[in-house]
Amino acid sequence: MKQTTNTFTPASLDDSRITGGFWAEWQRTNREVTIPYVLDKCDETGRTQSLRLEWKQGAAWEPHQFYDSDLAKALEAAAYSLHQHPDPALKARVDSYIELFARAQQPDGYLNTYYSQTGIEKRWTNLRDMHELYCAGHLFEAAVAHFEATGERSLLDVAVRFADHIDERFGPADADSPAGGKKAPGYPGHEEIELALVKLAHATDEQRYARLAKFFVDERGREPHYYRTEADRRGEPVEKRRWEHADLPAPFAYFQAHKPVREQEAAEGHSVRACYLYAGMADVAKETADATLLAACRTLFDNIADRRMYITGGIGSHAHGERFTVDYDLPNEAAYAETCAAISLVFFASRMVNAELDGRYADVMERALYNGVLCGLSRSGDRFFYANPLSYHPTAPLLHHVRSDAERQPWYGCACCPPNIARLLASLPSYVYSTSDDTVAVHLYADSRLELDIDGTRGALVQSTTYPWDGEMTFTCESDGPMTFTLALRIPGWADGYELSTPDSSKAELTRGYLSFRRTWLPGDTVRLSLPMPVRRTHANTAVRDNGWQVALERGPIVYCVEEIDNGAELADLALPADAQLDSTFDAAMLGGCTVVKAAAVRHDSSPRAPLYGGPGDRRSVGLTAVPFALRANRGVGEMRVWIAEV
């Protein structure tokens, strides 16, 4: 792989491990509850049954175009878990699913249970809508995760045969397929295969797959437009081509196919698809040292982070199309902010910080992880949110027609989020550290251990902290002897200063959000980093119309919200004085243990018999209690809001 001096590689699950604290507890719940639960639900809802290719018309369940992807994501989660926590029972279960995938594969390598049961002759005729390449991508990711965890090729061989089938069919129109004939110039309607192919290329050392990923990225949005050509070939009536004429900035913007990717300047369309594409673009840019493609990624990232992202790291502000709309359109009660979208933003941000070390990317990754992603899973590990609005009132679903559940659900018909959050949590150690030559970059703070091999000397960097509840981090070198390397510690954008303590006078430089210093580490050497963590009042850009004269509360990486159970109903009547003192206390009994924010606030209470329009009603002093947004709705049904009126 071509790399620049500023290019980093994520630590592997062989080398990086979360050892305790906040994320270890979530990983334990994921391992013990969420992963087996998701696999059970795949068994119960026809997803596993579909792999047996036994469906008949009139059966109680029907094949679906994305069922393969749900089970593949669940297998990927299980593989990541097995990588660090061997479990013979889970391993046997995974092997049984792999056997079903292998049996379902067609002789030519094709693998899609929907078309294999509803009409194989229709395969590859509707890339725009039918998720074949999307499902393939998730299978490839699962196969790579399983291979890296076990060293076994059972699923990897299935993936390679399928990837070879796709590579024979798709590519430049003037290229000959090894199977005979010319290749087709298509690309997926739901992106994902792009980043998966790069992973497959690394696992197999087969660069054809990376070239295919580059083709899918480069071909997108070019004229003559493939989706029109494909629809003409199917004989699809013009009136059914809804996304070609939809109320979006341009035809096919829903699919991010409205123009070639290097010409796109704003995040458009379906938010999950968008960030899967952008993550794939970043992978291809890094793989090929393509400066123009990386520049396009930078432009799109800036558009999201500066103008189209919620304070929680959620993205996708409109339920229609689950999509981005326009700059600064970030409604709270009508927010879609799908869990999968926040996960896809984590993927994009992590790839950008490894392509060019800049704390801005890791700040967004952290924001999405602690808030927009984690909100999608209950503390119990077996209930899920699909959408994550920043304000909830019982009337919201009726008013805004959004998937705004009062409480997390046991499953969804479109169940993309449950296995997605399971695989992210299981793979989280690979997001904590990255390395480049003899530099270690620390992106996330968590009790963890990173194995190192510097010029033949083996050792480990051990991180100890109770982050995110406080900002004290200790890094200790455990090694067989002296090790010389640079440590780059992210100073979050929210931090108002820092204190660094080292065993010597190592000079630290703060560059693009990372505090770096090079030294020769001796066994037992310890470095301490301290980040102040007062409660912060955050105000939105005045262009965000929904947040005028309101304030959000943050502490460290955590975004807070107020809930009815602590503050009473009709939270729109609650206001925080501008001079109110904000106190934070760790409450071991609250939601499994978290830091709670309290303040003196006021309410304007109007009697139901008061005139519809008139005075503000009586004003009285009340207490305000705020809890982490990610932990909301774990204590029953009730109102919630992030943005609070400030008086």
C-alpha positions, 0 to 999 in steps of 0.5 A: 500500500502506498502511504505518505508520512502522515498516513496511519494504519489502524491497530489490529485486534491482535494488538489492541484490546480494551481492558476495562472501564466504560467501553469494556462494559459495553463490549461485555454486554455486546458479547453476552447479550447483543450478538447472540440476541441478533443471531437469534432474531436472524433465525426467527425472522427468516434471514437464516432460513433464506440461506437454505433456498427452500422458500416457496410461494405462500410461505410464512416468510419471504426472501428480502433483498437485504436479508443477506446483509443483516446476517453477514453483519451479525457474523462479522460482529461474532467474528470480531468478538471471537478474535479477542474472546474465544467462545467454542459455542459461538464459534460452532454457531458461526461455522453453521452459518458459514456452511449455509452461505457456502451451500447457497452459493451458485456454481459461478460464485454468485450469492444472493438468496433473494434472486436465487429464490425469486428468479436468478435470471433477473440478477444484476438487472437493477443495481439501483434498487436491489442491494446485490452489491451492498449485500456482497460487501457485507459478506466480504467484510464478515469473511475478512473479520472471520479470517483474521479472527480464526485463520480459517478460509471457509467464509473467505473462500466464499467471498473470493469466489463471489468477488471474482464473479463480480470482477468478471462482470463489472469494470470499464466498458472496453475491458474484456471479462475473463468469462468472455464478453465485455464488462458492464459499467455499473455501480451499486445503488446502496454503497458499501462494497467499495470499502469492503473490496479494499478490505478483501484486497488486503486480506487476500493480497489481491489488488484486483479487488482494490481496482474494482473498488476504484472502478465503482467509485470512479464510475459513479455519476458519469454520463451516460448515466448507468441508472437510466441505461439500466432502467431502459433495459428493464423497460421501466416506465418513466413514471416509476423512476422516482429518484430520477425526478425526486425533490432533491438537488439533482436527479439521482442525488439520493444515491450520491450519483448526481455527478462524479464523486470528485465534483460533489461538494455537499453531502446529499441523499440517503445519509447511510449510503453517503457515508459508506461511499465516502468511507470507500472513497477515503480507502481508495484515495489512501490505497492509490495515493489519489490526492484529488479523491482525498480532497473530495473526501475532505470537502464532503467531510467539512460539509457534514461536520460544519453544516449538516451534523447534529450535536450528537453526531447524528446525520440525516435530518429528514425521514423522506429518503432518510437523507441530508437536506440543506445546510443548517437544516437540523430539526430536533423533533423531526430528526431522523439521525438513524443509528446506522448513519452515525455508524457510517460517519464513524467509518468515514471519520476514522478513515480520514484520520488515518489518511491524514492525521487531524484531530478534527476527524477523530473529534467527529468520530468520538462525538458520533460514538458516544452519542449518535451510535450508543443511543441506538442500544439499550443498557440491557443490550437487547433493545434498539433505536432506529431513529434518534431525534434530539427531542421527543414528545408523544405527539412527534410521530403523528406530527412529523411522520418519522420513525420516532419510537417512545422506547427502543424496540426488540427488532425492526422489519428493516433491521440494519441497525442492530447488527451494525451496532454489534459489529462496531462495538465488537471491533472498537479496539481498532479505533483507539490507536493507529500507527505509522512507522514508529509513531503511535497515535491515540484517537480515543481514550479508554482503558486499553493495551496496545502491543508494540514491536519497535525495531525488534523490541517488543512491549506494550503501551498501557492506557488507564483512565475512567474517561469519559467521566473524567479527563485523567489518562495515564500511559505506561510503557511495558517492554523488554528494554528501551523503545524509541517512538513518538506518541501522538495524543489527541487533544479534543476540540472541546478541551479548554487546555491540557496538562502533560506530565512526562518523565523527562523534558520531552518537548511536545508539539500540538499540531492539528489536534495531536500533541506529539513528543518523541522519546526513548521509553524505558520499562515502567515509564509513565506519561500523564495527560489531564483534560479539564472537564467542566460542564459546557454550554453549547450554542448552535450557529444562528443559521440553525433555525430550530435552536435559536435562544437555546443551549445544549449541555456537554461535558467531555465527549458526552452530550446531555439531555433532559428527560420527563422522569427527572424534570416533569412533562412539557419540557418546552416550558423548562428554561435554564438561566444564563448565569445558572451554575452547572454542577456535575456528579458521578452517580453510580446508581444512575443508569449503570453509573454515569455523570449527571448534570444538575442546575437551578432552572425555571418554568413558565407554567400555563394553565390548560384554561389559559388563553391560547395566546397571552402572557407566559404564565407563572414563573417558578424556580425548579431543579434541572437534571440532565443525563447523557443523551445516549442513555435516554429512554432506559427508565421508561417512556417520556419526553426528552430534549437536548436543546433547552431554552436559555433565559 
